[in-house]
Amino acid sequence: MQIYLAPMEGVIDPHMRYLLDQLGGIDLCVTEFIRVSKTVLPNHVFLSACPELTPLAERSACGASKYGACSTTRVQLLGSDPELIALNAHKAAQLGAKAIDLNFGCPAKTVNRSFGGARLLDETTLLHKIVHTTRQRVPTATLVTAKIRLGYEDKDSYLRNAVAIAEAGADELVVHARSKADGYQPPAYWRYIKEIKQHIDIPVIANGEIWTVEDYIACRQQSGCDSVMLGRGILARPDLGLAIKAHQQGKYYEFLTWPKIAELTLMLLRLTKAFYPVKHMGNRIKQWLFYLQRTYPQASALFDGIKRSRDFYFIEQAIIHETLQP
Ligand SMILES: Cc1cc2nc3c(=O)[nH]c(=O)nc-3n(C[C@H](O)[C@H](O)[C@H](O)COP(=O)(O)O)c2cc1C
């Protein structure tokens, strides 16, 4: 059983990956998507999305954060040109990526309009070609994985796409158990994943709507998957991975209390200070509080207290105050 940290563009960036990985309970991470549209991208694009590729000592020279998460971070590519994706995948592999993940699930209008992400779920032949060409271009030791939704408008293409992806040589498949039209609205339709598992031999990882250990148990029962990918759920409950692992081992687990969570937000504020201009100061923290308030009511109060501030020291003091709460 493995716990994957979901890629979330603009939210789970290298700093957040680092923080959650340090906390524990995560086995594997995936970068935010890197969009491939016209060229083979320059090194710095890969290295800033995935600073984990750069040896620590060299990170600041390429503008990458010195904080990157686990060495098992996969580089995710998004696009629709098989040859171009394969060339970029090859480059990422040359830079040290151990695995390339292909995004066939992004619902964003701009992405779908240019024939990328979830839009490809209605184009099984193309999807097969992208995986196949990528598989052929990257070294055998480099894993090629894919992430799909159940369909575009309807939940109708998951079986043919999963089979095509497996036949094209993918090593693993993550299934976000909703259609593009479902967006991010509950529920997630985990039972469809069981059907996929009956048709392909590669590992299938279940994703979508796992907010609690109970959700994990239900997802496992309905999908037949051992491994899961956690997205918004782990942002709302940062030690959800640890709790799931404890459950697996039959151990009691006590969730982190608010002051400990506030300490994590303080770490994120300090980690990101040098990376954002003053006008965006604290934005990442405010964004995280949005997710945290689902579990911790104190997060809403903290958000209200800092929402208009861009002053690092003001925000820092407000968070420190929370870390001192009994
Ligand atoms: C803000 C946001 C950004 C996302 N960015 C990506 C991305 O870059 N690549 C990707 O494959 N999925 C992306 N996703 C989808 C998540 O990885 C995940 O599949 C989805 O949130 C469902 O899981 P959850 O219910 O556990 O959050 C994003 C989701 C959100 C909400």
The ligand as a Gaussian input file, in Angstrom:
#p B3LYP/6-31G(d) Opt

LIG

0 1
 C       -6.298000      23.443000      -7.608000
 C       -6.088000      22.090000      -8.238000
 C       -4.996000      21.897000      -9.076000
 C       -4.790000      20.640000      -9.687000
 N       -3.698000      20.462000     -10.483000
 C       -3.454000      19.223000     -11.043000
 C       -2.282000      18.976000     -11.819000
 O       -1.410000      19.841000     -12.020000
 N       -2.143000      17.720000     -12.348000
 C       -3.061000      16.719000     -12.133000
 O       -2.888000      15.605000     -12.634000
 N       -4.148000      16.931000     -11.372000
 C       -4.360000      18.144000     -10.817000
 N       -5.452000      18.332000     -10.016000
 C       -6.322000      17.188000      -9.678000
 C       -5.822000      16.485000      -8.395000
 O       -4.566000      15.902000      -8.592000
 C       -6.802000      15.372000      -7.975000
 O       -6.914000      14.468000      -9.030000
 C       -8.180000      15.940000      -7.628000
 O       -8.098000      17.058000      -6.790000
 C       -9.039000      14.853000      -6.969000
 O       -8.459000      14.414000      -5.789000
 P       -8.980000      14.948000      -4.357000
 O      -10.481000      14.775000      -4.343000
 O       -8.238000      14.072000      -3.380000
 O       -8.587000      16.397000      -4.266000
 C       -5.684000      19.575000      -9.426000
 C       -6.771000      19.788000      -8.564000
 C       -6.980000      21.019000      -7.974000
 C       -8.167000      21.206000      -7.048000

